[in-house]
Amino acid sequence: MTTKATPKPYVGGHYAPVADEITAHGLTVHGTLPPELNGRYFRNGHNPRPGHTPTHWFKGSGMVHGLRLGGGRAEWYRNRWIRTPALEGAPYMGADGVPDLAASEAATHVIEHAGRILALQEVNLPYELTPELDTVGAFDFGGKLKTAMTAHPKTDPITGELHFFGYGPFPPYLTYYVADSRGEIVRAEVVDGAGPSLMHDFGLTSHHVVWLDLPVVFNPAERSGIPYRWSDTYVPRIGVMPRSGPPVVTWYEVEPGALLHVANAYEDERGRIVLTGPRYDRGAWEQTWKWWTGAPGYAPQPMTGATPYRWTLDPVTGGATEDLVDDLSAEFPTINEEFTGVPQRFGYSVAFPGPGLDEYAIAKHDHVTGSRELVLMGAGRMPGEAVFVPASGATREDDGYLLTVVSDLVRDSSQLLVLDASAPSGSPVATVELPRRVPSGIHGSWIPDADDSTDTDTPKETSA
């Protein structure tokens, strides 16, 4: 008797891939699209080819879904696979044992910097796309990028510099890069002292870079295709390195926990480094990993038990304190990126069903009052990462809009929701009907038209 294989969760439900590429024009809009929304919203995610089920969620081929908005209209939607060697089955590791940095799924994030649109996956080179989502090819910053590139670079809102890194399981474990506002790499340095941990993200403050050396580490015994596992013996640390001068890191030991995504990092009024993001304990991480690999007993959600957390690193005492911000299960944190590296009051995230919450939601946290606001999605509906777009002439931190693509299994459809970031649980500002159900994905970006300028001289209200 044969046993039917258990379906993998990342190719079903909200994550069921689409089988083709389409283009649609003149999309239906309910409500009124704000005049600031002149540009493109692109969102990346894993979309395996028809007939192919990868061994891990992260190994599905990259597909970007895009909308062109302008003049109060939703001009088009299109989705395109990113045409890399991996899409055609090329392995990451060559027969000679050398990684092929161009064999990327390119499926984690999509950003714009210095006029280039880049699709990112952290163990590979970026892939450049056109504004219409055609693939240009692998991009190595004119030969200056010698390693893989993180999927979570940070743009300094003052200088326009792009800060990023490459990491790997073998020495040198960590290399730090800075590209100037023109897209030229102006700094590339090996950072000593890091280890073989899964370093998916990092923090950037006004004066420091914050590294995460946490207890999910390289382990060749892991057979899912992503060779990392939780280690009870690895000493978890957060490192703080000055942005100027030699790359010397001060390490702070912290309690065991994993962190995939940094919400923000900044220096407080006492000179301490504050880092925020969703933290996994061992149980939450292992349940989440089971979903990502489709292992028996996987949880019903792709992100299970990550809770908003705050680490405070004190350079005077050399100690670290850790605080639970909320017991809500939440991931994919975002902020108003004009506040990257400085104290910010508001944060946004996707809240997952769990204790006290029966459905998916977008959560807004107020870090001054400690309150939260939930935008409940309703039965069968799952939102994606909420991308913040500032309002024209904004004077407050939350003057702006949240963009999120919703997967609706009941209607077998998707919408782009435009929410008022200052009061997101109110009626949507606008809803754009998409021509198909868009699979739930990972990360995306709002890319304004080059001539769509905002008043950057207007003073902004900062955290009290």
N, C-alpha and C positions, 0 to 999 in steps of 0.2 A: 504494500500500500504506500502511495506517495503522500507526502504532507505538503499542503499548499503553503507557500511562503507568505509570511505576514507582510502586508503592504507597508512600504516605508511612509512615515507620516509626512515627509517633506515633498512628496509627489502626489498628495491628496488634499482634499478639503480646500482651505484657503490658499494652499501652496501648489495646487494642481497646475502643472505648466501648460502654457498655450503651445499649439503645434505650428503656428505660422506667424508671419509678419504682415501687418496691415497698416494702411494709412486712411484716416478719415478726416474730412474737413467740415467746418461749420457746425461745431458741437452745440448741443442744447445747453443753455445756461438758465438756471433758476436764480432769481435774485439779481444782484448787480455786481459785476466784477469791479473791484477798486481800480481807479485810474493808474495807481502805482504798478499794477501787475502788467507791465510790458516786458515780456521776455519769455523764458522757457523754464518749465519745471521738468527736471529729469530725475528718474528714480531707477536705481539699479537693483538687480536681484538674480537669484539662481533659477534658471529655466532649462532643465535638461532637454536634450534633443529627443524627439519622438522615438520610443523604443529603447531608451537608455535610462537606467536607474543607477545613479552613482552610489558609492558606498558611504557617503557622508553628505549632509546638506550642503556643506561649503564647496563641494566638488561639482555642483551643477553649473552648466554653462551660463555665462553672463548674458542677460538681456536687459536693455534699457528701454523704459517706457517714457515717452515724452509728450508734453503739451506745449503748444505755442499760444500764449495769451497776449492780447494787445487791443487797445481801443475799446475795452469793454466786451471783447469777443473772445471765444475760445476757437482759435483759427484752425488748429489741427491737433490730432493725436496720431502718434506712430510708435511702433515697437520694433526693435531691431536686435538680433543677436550681435554680440561683439565678435567679429571674425578673427579669431586667434588660432594658432595651431592646435590648442586644446579643444576647440570646438569640433575639429576633425579627428580628435582622438589621440593627438600627440601627447606622449607622457611628459610629466614634469621632469623626471629623472632620465637622462640619456643612458644609452648602453654603456658609456664610459664612466658612469657614476657621477657625472657632472650635471647639476641642475640646469635646465633650459629656462632662463628667466623670461623668455618670450612666450613660453607655453602656459599662458595664463588663462584662467577662467574669466578674469576681469569682472567679477560678479558682485563685489562688495559695495562699492561707492562710486559716485561720479561727481566730479568737481570741475570748476573752471579756475584757471590761473593764467594771468598774462595772455589772455586771448585763446588759450588752448583748453579744450574740453578733454578731461582725462578720466578713463574708467580704471578703477584700482582694485587690486587684490594683493594682500600683503607679502606674499612669497614670490612676487614677480615684478616685472617692469610695468609701468602704466601703459595703457593703450589710448591713443589719441582718437577722438571722434570728431566728425563734422557737426555743425549745428543741426543738421538733419539726421544725425545718428548713423551715418555711414562710418565704417572703420577706416582710419588712416593708417594705423600701424603702431607697433611698439615705439615708445618714446623714452629716450635715456638722457634727456637734457644735454644734447650735443656730445654724448660720450662721457659726461661727468658723473652720471649715476652708475656706480660700479656694483651696487647690490640691489636687492629687492627694495620696494618702497611701501611703507605702511599705507593702509587704506584710510587712515585718519590723520592726514596732515592738518596743521593749524595755520590760519592766516592771521598775522598780527594786524588788527584793524587800524593801527596808527601808521606803520611803515609799509604795509602791503606785502611784507615778506611772507613766504611760505616756509614753515618749519616742518620737517618730517624726519623719518629715520628708516633704516633697514635693520632687520634682526634675523637671526638664524640659530640653528641648533649647535653650530660649531664655531670656535673662535675665528675671527673676532665676532662676538655675539651681537654687538650693537654699534651702528654707525649713524652719526647725526649729520643732517644736511640742512642748509638754509638756501633757498632760492630767492633772489631779490624780486622786486615788483615787476621787473621785465622778464622774469622767468629764467634768469641765469643763476646757476649754482655758484654761490660765493663762499660757502663753507662746507667742508666735508671732513669729518674727524671721527676716528674710532674712539668710543667711550669705554674706558677700562673699568673693570669691576662688575659689569653686568654678567648674568648667567644665562643658561639655555632655557629660559622661560618663554611662555607664549605671551609676547608683548604686543597685544593687538592695538593699544592706544597709548597715549601719554598726555601730560598736561603742559600748558604753556602759560606762564605768568608774565607780568611786565618785565621781570628781571631774571627769571629762572625757567629751566626746563625740568619737568617732573617725570621720572622714569618709574615704571612698574615692574618689579622683579618678584613675581608672586608665584604660589606653589603649583601652578599648572606648567609642567616642564616636559622637555623632550624625552620621549620614551619609545624606542624602536619596537617594543612589544605591542604597541597599539596598532591594530590591523585595519582601522577604518579608512586609512589613507591620510589622516591628519595625526601625525605621530606625537601626540602630547597627552599626558595624564596628570591627574592630581597626585601630588607627592606629600606624604605626611612628614617626611624628613627634610624637605627643602625649607630653608629659613626665609620667610616672606619679608620683603623689604620694599620701601619706597625711597627713591633717590632724588636728591635735589642738586641741580647743577646750574651755576651761573650762565646766563646767555652770552656773556662776554668773558674773554680770557680763556685760560686753559680749561679743558673739559674735565674738571675735577668734581667728583660726585660725593656728596655727603649722604650716607645711607641711614635710614630710620627703620628699625625692626617694627613690624606690625603683627597683629593677630592673623592667623591663617584665613585667607579669603581671596577670591578671584574677582577681577574687575576687567570687564571687556571694554566698557565705554566710559570715558570721562565726560562729565557734564561741564565742569569748569575747574580752573585752578587759579588762585590769586594769592597775593600777600595781604594780610589784614593789617590793621592799624598798629599792631605790636610787632610786625615784621615776621609773623609766622606764616607758613605756607598752608593754605587750605585747599583741599582737593575733594571734589564731590563726584559721585557716580553710583550706579547700582552694584551692590556687592553680593557675591555668591558665597555661602559657606559650602563645606564639602558636600553635604546632602543635596543642596540646590544645584551645585555644579554637576554632580553625577547624574541627577535626574534629567537635567538639561542635555547633557552629553548623550544620554540614551535616546532622547528625541532626535538629536542631530544625526545619530547613526542608525536609528531604527532598531536599537537593541531591545530584546524582550523586556516587557515591563515599563516601556517608556511612558512618560507623563503625557497628558492631553495637550500640553502647551509647549511651544518651542523654547520659551524662556520661563523657567520654573523657580520661583522663590528668590529672585534677585530683588533686593530692597534698597531704596535710596539711602545713601550713607555719606558721612563726612569724616575725613581724616584731617587732623591739625598737627602740623610738624613744627616743633619749636626749636630754632637754631640755638637758643640760649641754654636750654636744658638738655638738648639732644634727644628728647622724648617725643612720642607720638600719642595722641589721644584719638579715640574713635567713637563716633556717635551715630546711632540709628536716626535717620531723619523721618522715616515713615515706615510702617509695616506693610504698605501696599506692595504687591508684586509688580514691578515696573521695569521697563528697559527702554532702549533707544532714546536717551536723554538729549534734549536740545535746549538752547538758550538763544536770546538775541545776540548774534555773534559780534555785534559792536561792543559787547562787554566781555569778549574773550580775554582772559588774563587779568581782569579786574573784578572787584566784588560786584556780584549781580544779585538782584532780589528774586527774580522769577526763573523757574525752570519748568520744562514741559517733557512729557514722556508718554509712552504707550503703557497703559495699565492692563494687566492680564487677569482673567478670571481666577479667583481664589477665595480664601476666607473673607467674607464680607463683601464680595463683589461677584456678581453672577454673569457679567458680560464684559466685553472689551470696552475700553474708554481711553480718551485722552485726558491726562492729568496735568494740572497746573499747580505747582507748589510755590507758595510765598514764603521765602526763607527769613523774612522779617517777622511776620505774624505766626509762622508755623502752620498756616492753614493750607488746605488743598481744595481744588475745584475739579470736579469730574464731568467730562462730556461723555455721557453714556451713548453707546453706539446702537443698542438694540439687538434683538435676537439674530444670530447668523451673520453679524457684521463685524469686521475687524479692520481697525484703522492702521495705517502705517505711520512711520516716524513723522512727527509734526515739525515742518520746516518753517522757521520764523522769517517773515519779510517785513522790514520796517515800513511804517507809514510815512508818507511825505510830510516833512515838517514836524516829525515826532519830537515831543518834549519829555515824555516819560519812557521808561524802559520797556513797558509792554504796549506802547503805541505801535500797533502793527497787526499782522495777520499770520495765521497758522495754515499751512497747506498740508493736507494729508489725503492720500488715496485710500479709499475704503473698498474692501472686498466684501461683497454681499452674496452669500450662498443661497439665501432665500429667493432672491430675484435673478441669480446668476448674472450679476452685473457689477459694475464699479462706478464710483463717482470720485471726483476731486472735490473735497470740502474746503471752503475758504472760511475760516473762523476768525472772529474778532479776538485777538490775543488778550485784550484787556478784560473781556468777559466771554470766554469761549463757550460756556454752557448755554448761552443764549442762542437764538436762531442763527443758522449759518448766514454769513454775509452773501455767499453765493455757493451754488452747487453746479458742477459741470458734469453732465452725463457722458460717460465714456462708452465707446462703441463695443466694448467687451468687458468681461470680468478680468481684471488685472490681478495676477497672482500676488499674494502678499510677498513683499520683498525686504530689502535691507535698508540702504541709505540713499539719499538723494540730495539735490541742491536746487535752489532757485537761482537762475542765471539771468540777471536783468540785461536788457539791451544796453549796448555801450553808451548810447546817448540818453539813457534813463537815469539821470542824476538826481540825488536827493540833497537836501540842505544839511551838509555835514557840519556847518558852523553853528547850528542850533544847539544850545547846551542841553545835555541829557540829565535826567534825574537819576542819581545813583542810589544805592541801598542806604537806608537810614541806619 
